Amino acid sequence: MKLTKEICKELGVPQYVKLPIPAYAIELIPENKHLFEHEERLDFDNKTIDTLEGRRFEFEEGDYMIIGNSNEVWTIKRDIFHATYKPVN
């Protein structure tokens, strides 16, 4: 069995909302390369990024690189980014 939203609701699992904490985001496209040319954790040519935990992840052109409050970085797929993030200003 897999836990689903429906099963969690039936079981009375607590539900949470992620806090709206602002983060910086850069779309990983060649036109933005100047914005991350000094970011040593990101290898745009090989499409990899090293996380705070020391894990290396692959990304696709068009994904977004997020810079968090502790200056940690991670990537998010373009469609997920647009569905879950909105501009602060």
Residue pairs with C-beta under 8 A, 6 or more apart in sequence:
1 7
3 13
8 15
9 15
21 68
21 69
22 88
23 66
23 67
23 68
23 69
23 85
24 66
24 67
25 64
25 65
25 66
25 67
25 76
25 81
25 85
26 32
26 35
26 36
26 64
26 65
26 67
27 62
27 63
27 64
27 78
28 36
28 42
28 44
28 59
28 60
28 61
28 62
28 63
28 64
28 65
28 75
29 61
29 62
30 61
33 44
36 42
36 44
36 65
39 65
39 73
41 49
41 50
41 51
41 73
42 48
42 49
42 50
42 65
42 73
43 49
47 58
47 59
47 60
47 61
48 56
48 57
48 58
48 59
49 56
49 57
49 59
49 65
49 73
49 74
49 75
50 56
50 73
51 57
51 72
51 73
51 74
52 70
52 72
52 73
57 74
57 75
59 65
59 75
60 77
62 78
63 75
63 76
63 77
63 78
63 81
64 75
64 76
64 78
64 81
64 85
65 73
65 74
65 75
66 73
66 74
66 75
66 76
67 73
68 74
76 84
76 85
